[in-house]
Amino acid sequence: MFVLDDLLIGLPAKGLIGIFQQICDMAQTEFTDEAKIKEALLRIQTLYEIDEISEAEYQKQEAVLLERLMIAREGENG
């Protein structure tokens, strides 16, 4: 009986852990994708140039994106 209980409780938990691991991996890939970061930099630059965001907001977002780009490049090099 206890083995059956362990199987019934353990299998769904392992499946959820696998799903959460895949979500984590996808988020990490998204976070470190240089092309997406560069695209976001271009987007905020355009928004700044057409006065959709302030200079302060542009600088704040740019700093975050440049930090992500640096992390992504360090990850590539190992």
N, CA and C atoms as a LAMMPS dump frame, in Angstrom:
ITEM: TIMESTEP
0
ITEM: NUMBER OF ATOMS
234
ITEM: BOX BOUNDS ff ff ff
-5.0000000000000000e+02 5.0000000000000000e+02
-5.0000000000000000e+02 5.0000000000000000e+02
-5.0000000000000000e+02 5.0000000000000000e+02
ITEM: ATOMS id mol type element x y z
1 1 1 N 0.819 -1.194 0
2 1 2 C 0 0 0
3 1 3 C 0.864 1.259 0
4 2 1 N 1.947 1.25 0.779
5 2 2 C 2.799 2.433 0.872
6 2 3 C 3.534 2.704 -0.444
7 3 1 N 3.9 1.661 -1.151
8 3 2 C 4.564 1.83 -2.44
9 3 3 C 3.612 2.488 -3.425
10 4 1 N 2.375 2.053 -3.429
11 4 2 C 1.37 2.631 -4.301
12 4 3 C 1.137 4.108 -3.959
13 5 1 N 1.074 4.41 -2.666
14 5 2 C 0.926 5.802 -2.234
15 5 3 C 2.104 6.644 -2.712
16 6 1 N 3.309 6.128 -2.566
17 6 2 C 4.501 6.854 -3.01
18 6 3 C 4.463 7.131 -4.506
19 7 1 N 4.009 6.142 -5.276
20 7 2 C 3.915 6.324 -6.726
21 7 3 C 2.871 7.374 -7.087
22 8 1 N 1.722 7.305 -6.438
23 8 2 C 0.65 8.242 -6.75
24 8 3 C 0.986 9.661 -6.344
25 9 1 N 1.732 9.82 -5.283
26 9 2 C 2.123 11.15 -4.819
27 9 3 C 3.373 11.627 -5.561
28 10 1 N 4.323 10.752 -5.792
29 10 2 C 5.61 11.119 -6.364
30 10 3 C 5.581 11.462 -7.836
31 11 1 N 4.793 10.736 -8.611
32 11 2 C 4.78 10.97 -10.053
33 11 3 C 4.272 12.36 -10.433
34 12 1 N 3.136 12.81 -9.901
35 12 2 C 2.694 14.163 -10.263
36 12 3 C 3.695 15.237 -9.835
37 13 1 N 4.316 15.045 -8.681
38 13 2 C 5.29 16.027 -8.213
39 13 3 C 6.494 16.079 -9.156
40 14 1 N 6.954 14.919 -9.601
41 14 2 C 8.093 14.888 -10.517
42 14 3 C 7.738 15.542 -11.847
43 15 1 N 6.491 15.322 -12.289
44 15 2 C 6.042 15.954 -13.536
45 15 3 C 6 17.461 -13.413
46 16 1 N 5.517 17.952 -12.278
47 16 2 C 5.479 19.4 -12.048
48 16 3 C 6.882 19.987 -11.972
49 17 1 N 7.772 19.273 -11.331
50 17 2 C 9.16 19.756 -11.25
51 17 3 C 9.753 19.856 -12.647
52 18 1 N 9.463 18.876 -13.491
53 18 2 C 9.952 18.911 -14.873
54 18 3 C 9.406 20.1 -15.645
55 19 1 N 8.12 20.369 -15.446
56 19 2 C 7.499 21.515 -16.117
57 19 3 C 8.122 22.819 -15.635
58 20 1 N 8.29 22.944 -14.323
59 20 2 C 8.902 24.152 -13.776
60 20 3 C 10.35 24.318 -14.245
61 21 1 N 11.059 23.215 -14.405
62 21 2 C 12.433 23.277 -14.908
63 21 3 C 12.45 23.786 -16.346
64 22 1 N 11.495 23.322 -17.158
65 22 2 C 11.41 23.787 -18.539
66 22 3 C 11.081 25.275 -18.594
67 23 1 N 10.171 25.717 -17.742
68 23 2 C 9.835 27.141 -17.69
69 23 3 C 11.053 27.956 -17.281
70 24 1 N 11.782 27.471 -16.302
71 24 2 C 13.002 28.161 -15.855
72 24 3 C 14.027 28.24 -16.988
73 25 1 N 14.217 27.146 -17.696
74 25 2 C 15.165 27.126 -18.819
75 25 3 C 14.75 28.108 -19.914
76 26 1 N 13.447 28.151 -20.212
77 26 2 C 12.96 29.067 -21.245
78 26 3 C 13.148 30.52 -20.817
79 27 1 N 12.888 30.803 -19.557
80 27 2 C 13.065 32.166 -19.047
81 27 3 C 14.536 32.568 -19.102
82 28 1 N 15.413 31.658 -18.752
83 28 2 C 16.849 31.938 -18.79
84 28 3 C 17.297 32.207 -20.218
85 29 1 N 16.81 31.424 -21.164
86 29 2 C 17.145 31.626 -22.569
87 29 3 C 16.652 32.987 -23.048
88 30 1 N 15.421 33.321 -22.678
89 30 2 C 14.842 34.609 -23.058
90 30 3 C 15.652 35.762 -22.455
91 31 1 N 16.054 35.606 -21.212
92 31 2 C 16.781 36.659 -20.509
93 31 3 C 18.157 36.906 -21.128
94 32 1 N 18.789 35.877 -21.644
95 32 2 C 20.151 35.999 -22.152
96 32 3 C 20.244 35.987 -23.676
97 33 1 N 19.139 36.125 -24.381
98 33 2 C 19.134 36.146 -25.839
99 33 3 C 19.588 37.529 -26.315
100 34 1 N 20.802 37.591 -26.857
101 34 2 C 21.381 38.877 -27.273
102 34 3 C 20.512 39.597 -28.298
103 35 1 N 19.939 38.858 -29.224
104 35 2 C 19.112 39.489 -30.259
105 35 3 C 17.902 40.18 -29.634
106 36 1 N 17.28 39.539 -28.667
107 36 2 C 16.114 40.13 -28.008
108 36 3 C 16.509 41.351 -27.177
109 37 1 N 17.662 41.295 -26.554
110 37 2 C 18.139 42.426 -25.758
111 37 3 C 18.424 43.62 -26.674
112 38 1 N 19.094 43.361 -27.785
113 38 2 C 19.39 44.438 -28.731
114 38 3 C 18.107 45.022 -29.314
115 39 1 N 17.132 44.168 -29.568
116 39 2 C 15.839 44.625 -30.068
117 39 3 C 15.161 45.538 -29.033
118 40 1 N 15.246 45.165 -27.776
119 40 2 C 14.663 45.989 -26.712
120 40 3 C 15.397 47.322 -26.586
121 41 1 N 16.715 47.306 -26.748
122 41 2 C 17.484 48.559 -26.725
123 41 3 C 17.034 49.49 -27.853
124 42 1 N 16.86 48.93 -29.025
125 42 2 C 16.398 49.725 -30.167
126 42 3 C 14.994 50.267 -29.924
127 43 1 N 14.143 49.439 -29.339
128 43 2 C 12.765 49.859 -29.051
129 43 3 C 12.734 51.033 -28.074
130 44 1 N 13.517 50.953 -26.974
131 44 2 C 13.484 52.062 -26.018
132 44 3 C 14.133 53.317 -26.589
133 45 1 N 15.138 53.144 -27.449
134 45 2 C 15.749 54.298 -28.093
135 45 3 C 14.73 55.004 -28.988
136 46 1 N 13.96 54.223 -29.736
137 46 2 C 12.922 54.791 -30.593
138 46 3 C 11.863 55.499 -29.755
139 47 1 N 11.434 54.876 -28.672
140 47 2 C 10.442 55.497 -27.799
141 47 3 C 10.947 56.815 -27.226
142 48 1 N 12.217 56.857 -26.885
143 48 2 C 12.812 58.09 -26.36
144 48 3 C 12.843 59.17 -27.447
145 49 1 N 13.249 58.781 -28.635
146 49 2 C 13.368 59.747 -29.729
147 49 3 C 12.026 60.346 -30.147
148 50 1 N 10.94 59.588 -29.984
149 50 2 C 9.629 60.137 -30.339
150 50 3 C 8.889 60.658 -29.09
151 51 1 N 9.626 60.864 -28.03
152 51 2 C 9.113 61.44 -26.776
153 51 3 C 8.002 60.617 -26.122
154 52 1 N 8.08 59.308 -26.251
155 52 2 C 7.123 58.437 -25.575
156 52 3 C 7.584 58.1 -24.156
157 53 1 N 8.9 58.147 -23.927
158 53 2 C 9.44 57.952 -22.582
159 53 3 C 10.421 59.08 -22.294
160 54 1 N 10.596 59.373 -21.011
161 54 2 C 11.496 60.446 -20.605
162 54 3 C 12.955 59.983 -20.694
163 55 1 N 13.848 60.936 -20.606
164 55 2 C 15.28 60.599 -20.628
165 55 3 C 15.634 59.74 -19.42
166 56 1 N 15.059 60.068 -18.279
167 56 2 C 15.341 59.296 -17.061
168 56 3 C 14.882 57.842 -17.222
169 57 1 N 13.683 57.655 -17.771
170 57 2 C 13.17 56.299 -17.987
171 57 3 C 14.021 55.567 -19.017
172 58 1 N 14.423 56.267 -20.068
173 58 2 C 15.291 55.665 -21.082
174 58 3 C 16.601 55.194 -20.455
175 59 1 N 17.225 56.055 -19.662
176 59 2 C 18.502 55.703 -19.038
177 59 3 C 18.355 54.533 -18.069
178 60 1 N 17.247 54.511 -17.35
179 60 2 C 16.988 53.427 -16.405
180 60 3 C 16.842 52.094 -17.144
181 61 1 N 16.022 52.073 -18.187
182 61 2 C 15.815 50.845 -18.956
183 61 3 C 17.073 50.431 -19.705
184 62 1 N 17.791 51.42 -20.223
185 62 2 C 19.019 51.118 -20.953
186 62 3 C 20.04 50.459 -20.026
187 63 1 N 20.167 50.957 -18.821
188 63 2 C 21.12 50.38 -17.869
189 63 3 C 20.789 48.916 -17.579
190 64 1 N 19.511 48.622 -17.406
191 64 2 C 19.086 47.246 -17.142
192 64 3 C 19.403 46.358 -18.339
193 65 1 N 19.089 46.839 -19.528
194 65 2 C 19.316 46.041 -20.735
195 65 3 C 20.809 45.844 -21.015
196 66 1 N 21.606 46.859 -20.778
197 66 2 C 23.052 46.718 -20.984
198 66 3 C 23.657 45.733 -19.987
199 67 1 N 23.134 45.721 -18.774
200 67 2 C 23.58 44.744 -17.773
201 67 3 C 23.231 43.328 -18.228
202 68 1 N 22.004 43.146 -18.737
203 68 2 C 21.599 41.838 -19.262
204 68 3 C 22.482 41.419 -20.429
205 69 1 N 22.815 42.376 -21.304
206 69 2 C 23.669 42.068 -22.451
207 69 3 C 25.052 41.632 -21.99
208 70 1 N 25.583 42.308 -20.993
209 70 2 C 26.89 41.935 -20.461
210 70 3 C 26.85 40.525 -19.863
211 71 1 N 25.792 40.22 -19.114
212 71 2 C 25.637 38.889 -18.526
213 71 3 C 25.529 37.819 -19.618
214 72 1 N 24.772 38.131 -20.659
215 72 2 C 24.604 37.17 -21.761
216 72 3 C 25.942 36.905 -22.45
217 73 1 N 26.708 37.938 -22.657
218 73 2 C 28.001 37.765 -23.324
219 73 3 C 28.99 37.024 -22.442
220 74 1 N 28.952 37.254 -21.138
221 74 2 C 29.824 36.512 -20.23
222 74 3 C 29.445 35.035 -20.21
223 75 1 N 28.146 34.762 -20.294
224 75 2 C 27.684 33.375 -20.323
225 75 3 C 28.144 32.63 -21.565
226 76 1 N 28.222 33.332 -22.68
227 76 2 C 28.7 32.725 -23.932
228 76 3 C 30.167 32.332 -23.826
229 77 1 N 30.935 33.172 -23.168
230 77 2 C 32.373 32.946 -23.079
231 77 3 C 32.745 31.968 -21.978
232 78 1 N 31.765 31.618 -21.177
233 78 2 C 31.992 30.543 -20.322
234 78 3 C 32.23 30.619 -18.93
